[in-house]
């Protein structure tokens, strides 16, 4: 019992609990108040009197605050953190599930699959305006591309008639170097027209693939272009590793690809030497010339549309690009390297007849 309250113990015998203090505590601020309470214990009823005032050290205050934090705040904070880590990803994932579908569909969009649009109904409401704007932009691009395609096709068709008339009139001219040069120029113009039409035909994809013979294709192209090659100063020949080399493909498209390679050799082979058209096992076509060849740094770019090794070179730069597109639609590869006697060797490699092969994308 505090000393200040030791003299009043008997006065509290009949009181169960009380709060004790001084009426004039302001005269002595160091006088403390006390509380009295009776408590039943193992040894009987005990009267307890204790002061309620006292100084608490900073260390003890820090410990008490820490205990309160550990006992109340920390569990609540841990529970909130755990709920955030678990619930937030689930909520966000569910909210953005439609956006993942839209992103997947966007990755499938390419020039061969026009008309595709992103789904609007499954994306979050906040992102729906952006998806709608992207769909509108895709629609405008499709319309512009279709107008461009129709223009090229119509222009190429319109060119065929005057080119045919011009060729007929040139044939009536007397023989000479001027006539030969004019015929070559018209042939290049006719070839460009056919290339433009071929590019438009490829928009409809290759026709249904069937079994064909590469030796027959090479022989037919060689026979058709032999007069042009000989007139330009070349020897042209056909080689094959077997009587028949079978593969899957569209015959007219592959013939056009080989024609473009032979015409490229005629145009860029230096007007001398030999042009060799070869069918190789298991399913490869090679066209080799003895011209200046193609530098290694340019061997990828030559297949790009309108690319020329020399800015002033003849031709529009569409032939090799057309070859690459035809071969790609046949799930094959086209490459260029050095010929055995110098010059360039273009190689088309197609899946053999027994290969696991997809006819369409």
Phi, psi and omega per residue, in radians:
X1 nan 2.361 3.095
X2 -1.057 2.591 -3.050
X3 -1.085 -0.564 -3.098
X4 -1.100 -0.425 -3.056
X5 -1.970 0.228 -3.091
X6 -1.184 -0.505 -3.054
X7 -1.446 -0.061 -3.075
X8 -1.995 0.317 -3.097
X9 -1.050 -0.772 -3.108
X10 -1.146 -0.524 -3.126
X11 -1.203 -0.213 -3.081
X12 -1.853 0.191 -3.039
X13 -1.101 -0.605 -3.078
X14 -1.714 0.183 -3.115
X15 -1.863 2.305 -3.110
X16 -1.366 -0.725 3.088
X17 -2.755 2.625 -3.075
X18 -2.753 2.790 3.044
X19 -2.000 2.189 -3.035
X20 -1.931 2.473 3.104
X21 -2.834 -3.032 -3.092
X22 -2.012 2.403 3.121
X23 -1.203 -0.558 -3.106
X24 -2.022 0.876 -3.107
X25 -1.166 -0.356 -3.127
X26 -1.203 -0.374 3.081
X27 -1.232 -0.490 3.139
X28 -2.415 1.580 -3.064
X29 -1.116 -0.212 -3.122
X30 -1.531 -0.117 3.051
X31 -1.262 2.253 -3.046
X32 -1.744 2.734 3.022
X33 -1.620 2.982 -3.091
X34 -2.569 2.906 3.044
X35 -2.246 2.503 3.122
X36 -2.127 2.463 3.141
X37 -2.697 2.494 3.062
X38 -1.729 2.382 -3.063
X39 -2.335 2.285 3.036
X40 -1.381 2.164 3.139
X41 -2.191 -3.085 -3.139
X42 -1.148 -0.424 -3.133
X43 -1.722 0.095 3.134
X44 2.075 -2.971 -3.139
X45 -1.345 2.223 -3.070
X46 -2.108 2.368 3.055
X47 -1.672 2.201 -3.089
X48 -2.083 2.231 3.056
X49 -2.178 2.195 -3.121
X50 -2.520 2.587 3.087
X51 -1.254 2.612 3.096
X52 -1.864 -0.071 3.131
X53 -1.833 2.567 3.075
X54 3.016 2.799 -3.140
X55 -1.583 2.390 3.094
X56 -1.902 2.284 -3.122
X57 -1.236 2.791 3.132
X58 -1.115 -0.651 3.132
X59 -1.115 -0.778 -3.129
X60 -1.145 -0.670 3.099
X61 -1.082 -0.761 3.130
X62 -1.094 -0.706 3.136
X63 -1.137 -0.760 -3.141
X64 -1.124 -0.731 3.090
X65 -1.093 -0.727 3.105
X66 -1.080 -0.710 3.121
X67 -1.131 -0.717 3.094
X68 -1.088 -0.736 3.139
X69 -1.103 -0.807 -3.128
X70 -1.156 -0.617 -3.061
X71 -1.440 -0.506 -3.064
X72 -2.060 -1.008 -3.019
X73 -1.205 -0.809 -3.061
X74 -1.081 -0.790 3.076
X75 -1.057 -0.709 3.115
X76 -1.122 -0.745 3.123
X77 -1.120 -0.731 3.123
X78 -1.107 -0.712 3.126
X79 -1.130 -0.753 3.117
X80 -1.115 -0.719 3.132
X81 -1.113 -0.776 3.135
X82 -1.095 -0.745 3.121
X83 -1.113 -0.667 3.132
X84 -1.141 -0.773 -3.110
X85 -1.137 -0.560 -3.106
X86 -1.557 -0.828 -3.011
X87 -1.334 -0.702 -3.055
X88 -1.051 -0.858 3.100
X89 -1.046 -0.653 -3.141
X90 -1.132 -0.765 3.141
X91 -1.133 -0.795 -3.130
X92 -1.128 -0.711 -3.127
X93 -1.106 -0.755 3.123
X94 -1.152 -0.676 -3.119
X95 -1.196 -0.563 -3.059
X96 -1.805 0.191 3.139
X97 -1.038 -0.726 3.105
X98 -1.126 -0.544 3.125
X99 -1.183 -0.625 3.066
X100 -1.085 -0.719 3.098
X101 -1.098 -0.718 3.120
X102 -1.125 -0.704 3.120
X103 -1.126 -0.700 3.110
X104 -1.108 -0.732 3.122
X105 -1.191 -0.596 3.110
X106 -1.128 -0.612 3.119
X107 -1.180 -0.348 -3.134
X108 -1.499 -0.159 -3.096
X109 -1.330 2.247 3.024
X110 -2.634 -3.138 -3.032
X111 -1.177 -0.379 3.135
X112 -1.510 -0.146 -3.112
X113 -2.215 1.068 3.126
X114 -1.306 2.778 -3.108
X115 1.620 -0.123 3.123
X116 -1.301 2.429 3.110
X117 -2.262 2.673 3.129
X118 -1.424 2.501 3.132
X119 -1.224 2.342 -3.119
X120 -1.738 -0.621 -3.033
X121 -1.194 -0.372 -3.065
X122 -1.723 -0.095 -3.115
X123 -1.579 2.772 3.083
X124 -1.006 2.629 -3.087
X125 -1.033 -0.636 -3.102
X126 -1.148 -0.466 -3.073
X127 -1.729 -0.219 -3.087
X128 -0.972 -0.728 3.107
X129 -1.051 -0.665 3.120
X130 -1.149 -0.743 3.126
X131 -1.120 -0.703 3.104
X132 -1.108 -0.702 3.107
X133 -1.122 -0.683 3.096
X134 -1.126 -0.721 3.100
X135 -1.090 -0.695 3.096
X136 -1.112 -0.712 3.109
X137 -1.123 -0.711 3.101
X138 -1.091 -0.667 3.108
X139 -1.109 -0.739 3.117
X140 -1.141 -0.660 3.096
X141 -1.128 -0.719 3.115
X142 -1.085 -0.744 3.130
X143 -1.115 -0.752 3.123
X144 -1.129 -0.703 3.136
X145 -1.162 -0.685 -3.140
X146 -1.151 -0.700 3.079
X147 -1.091 -0.736 3.114
X148 -1.093 -0.750 -3.134
X149 -1.109 -0.785 3.139
X150 -1.116 -0.653 3.126
X151 -1.093 -0.807 -3.134
X152 -1.109 -0.741 -3.135
X153 -1.135 -0.779 -3.136
X154 -1.132 -0.721 -3.139
X155 -1.116 -0.738 3.132
X156 -1.120 -0.737 3.110
X157 -1.098 -0.726 -3.129
X158 -1.159 -0.507 -3.123
X159 -1.313 -0.439 -3.024
X160 -1.105 -0.713 -3.093
X161 -1.142 -0.918 3.124
X162 -1.113 -0.533 3.103
X163 -1.167 -0.737 3.118
X164 -1.108 -0.718 3.107
X165 -1.112 -0.751 3.136
X166 -1.114 -0.693 3.112
X167 -1.099 -0.730 3.133
X168 -1.105 -0.723 3.135
X169 -1.190 -0.626 3.115
X170 -1.171 -0.578 3.136
X171 -1.111 -0.448 -3.132
X172 -1.413 -0.165 3.138
X173 -1.296 2.687 3.081
X174 -1.163 2.656 -3.107
X175 -1.113 2.581 3.108
X176 2.877 3.003 -3.117
X177 -1.111 -0.634 -3.134
X178 -1.120 -0.747 3.094
X179 -1.085 -0.743 -3.130
X180 -1.073 -0.768 -3.136
X181 -1.148 -0.694 3.119
X182 -1.131 -0.705 3.132
X183 -1.124 -0.682 3.107
X184 -1.129 -0.716 3.125
X185 -1.109 -0.758 3.125
X186 -1.165 -0.633 3.103
X187 -1.101 -0.687 3.088
X188 -1.141 -0.686 3.112
X189 -1.136 -0.735 3.102
X190 -1.128 -0.668 3.125
X191 -1.137 -0.716 3.099
X192 -1.073 -0.726 3.109
X193 -1.068 -0.776 3.123
X194 -1.138 -0.616 3.104
X195 -1.128 -0.715 3.095
X196 -1.087 -0.731 3.110
X197 -1.160 -0.669 3.115
X198 -1.107 -0.695 3.103
X199 -1.071 -0.650 3.099
X200 -1.240 -0.631 3.101
X201 -1.122 -0.613 3.127
X202 -1.128 -0.393 3.094
X203 -1.068 -0.472 3.102
X204 -1.532 0.064 -3.124
X205 1.218 2.940 3.120
X206 -1.171 2.525 3.087
X207 -1.128 3.070 -3.130
X208 -0.998 2.238 -3.049
X209 -1.345 2.591 3.119
X210 -2.547 2.987 3.115
X211 -1.234 2.430 3.122
X212 -2.570 2.958 -3.082
X213 -1.962 2.078 -3.126
X214 -1.189 -0.539 3.130
X215 -1.124 -0.713 3.125
X216 -1.119 -0.733 3.128
X217 -1.086 -0.834 -3.120
X218 -1.113 -0.693 -3.142
X219 -1.138 -0.719 -3.119
X220 -1.179 -0.736 3.124
X221 -1.148 -0.734 3.138
X222 -1.062 -0.770 -3.139
X223 -1.137 -0.690 -3.094
X224 -1.228 -0.608 -3.058
X225 -1.724 -0.026 -3.132
X226 -1.030 -0.773 3.124
X227 -1.046 -0.721 3.125
X228 -1.132 -0.735 -3.119
X229 -1.157 -0.751 -3.126
X230 -1.153 -0.713 3.125
X231 -1.116 -0.463 3.130
X232 -1.526 -0.004 3.059
X233 1.769 0.279 -3.106
X234 -1.884 2.775 2.816
X235 -1.733 2.384 -3.119
X236 -2.229 2.404 -3.083
X237 -2.535 2.853 -3.132
X238 -2.041 2.378 3.046
X239 -2.265 2.658 3.087
X240 -2.682 2.566 3.125
X241 -1.484 -0.201 -3.134
X242 -2.745 2.907 3.118
X243 -1.202 -0.581 3.133
X244 -2.396 2.337 3.033
X245 -2.258 1.923 -2.984
X246 -1.700 2.599 3.046
X247 -2.749 3.116 3.036
X248 -1.721 2.495 3.067
X249 2.961 -3.097 3.048
X250 -1.836 2.020 -2.961
X251 -1.096 -0.786 -3.095
X252 -1.122 -0.657 3.131
X253 -1.181 -0.764 3.132
X254 -1.178 -0.632 3.062
X255 -1.047 -0.727 3.135
X256 -1.115 -0.655 3.119
X257 -1.109 -0.772 3.139
X258 -1.179 -0.658 3.093
X259 -1.033 -0.763 3.136
X260 -1.118 -0.651 3.113
X261 -1.170 -0.722 3.136
X262 -1.193 -0.738 3.093
X263 -1.101 -0.626 3.074
X264 -1.118 -0.704 3.103
X265 -1.143 -0.693 3.114
X266 -1.110 -0.705 -3.059
X267 -1.316 -0.623 -3.015
X268 -2.023 0.169 -3.090
X269 -1.484 0.084 3.095
X270 1.493 0.081 3.125
X271 1.001 0.668 3.030
X272 -2.798 2.883 3.085
X273 1.467 -2.772 -3.012
X274 -2.061 2.555 2.970
X275 -1.985 2.176 -3.078
X276 -2.020 2.171 3.029
X277 -1.850 2.102 -3.000
X278 -2.266 2.448 2.995
X279 -1.870 2.060 -3.045
X280 -1.991 2.620 3.025
X281 -1.343 2.571 0.042
X282 -1.426 -0.565 3.121
X283 -2.819 1.233 -3.050
X284 -2.307 2.502 3.042
X285 -2.078 2.317 3.120
X286 -2.172 2.416 3.011
X287 -2.200 2.040 -3.016
X288 -2.116 2.432 3.040
X289 -2.222 3.118 -3.135
X290 -2.109 0.588 -3.140
X291 -1.492 -2.726 -3.081
X292 -1.284 -0.225 -3.141
X293 1.394 -3.084 -3.126
X294 -2.150 2.200 3.134
X295 -1.021 2.535 3.140
X296 -0.970 -0.578 -3.113
X297 -1.238 -0.246 -3.083
X298 -1.882 0.028 -2.972
X299 -1.295 -0.300 3.024
X300 -1.577 -0.653 -3.069
X301 -1.231 -0.418 -3.064
X302 -1.130 -0.320 3.136
X303 -1.566 -0.035 3.090
X304 -1.396 2.549 -3.131
X305 -1.115 2.422 3.080
X306 1.163 0.262 3.096
X307 -1.510 2.364 3.104
X308 -2.266 2.475 3.088
X309 -1.160 -0.617 3.109
X310 -2.181 2.294 -3.063
X311 -0.979 -0.562 -3.086
X312 -1.695 0.203 -3.126
X313 -1.199 2.670 3.103
X314 -1.283 2.785 3.140
X315 1.679 2.815 -3.091
X316 -1.714 -0.133 3.139
X317 1.366 0.464 3.135
X318 -1.844 -0.355 -3.022
X319 -1.061 -0.883 -3.103
X320 -1.219 -0.561 3.062
X321 -1.132 -0.689 3.091
X322 -1.120 -0.701 3.096
X323 -1.034 -0.797 -3.122
X324 -1.092 -0.712 -3.130
X325 -1.157 -0.713 3.110
X326 -1.107 -0.794 -3.128
X327 -1.149 -0.674 3.128
X328 -1.081 -0.722 3.116
X329 -1.208 -0.281 3.025
X330 -1.643 0.136 -3.130
X331 1.029 0.645 3.095
X332 -2.022 -2.925 -3.135
X333 -2.357 2.573 3.049
X334 -2.234 2.407 -3.112
X335 -2.556 2.926 3.116
X336 -2.348 2.437 3.114
X337 -2.522 -2.838 3.126
X338 -1.532 2.435 3.052
X339 -1.338 2.827 -3.129
X340 -1.109 -0.454 3.125
X341 -2.027 0.541 -3.063
X342 1.565 -3.139 -3.118
X343 1.368 -2.849 -3.072
X344 -1.977 2.574 3.078
X345 -2.213 1.911 3.072
X346 -1.596 2.313 -3.039
X347 -2.215 2.137 3.028
X348 -1.820 2.131 3.128
X349 -1.994 2.112 -3.094
X350 -2.015 2.763 3.084
X351 -1.145 2.366 3.098
X352 -1.193 2.903 -3.034
X353 -1.078 -0.488 -3.101
X354 -1.643 0.030 -3.080
X355 -1.356 2.618 2.987
X356 -1.169 2.069 -2.890
X357 -2.498 2.336 3.083
X358 -1.654 2.203 -3.124
X359 -1.329 -0.535 -3.134
X360 -2.344 2.755 3.086
X361 -1.198 nan nan
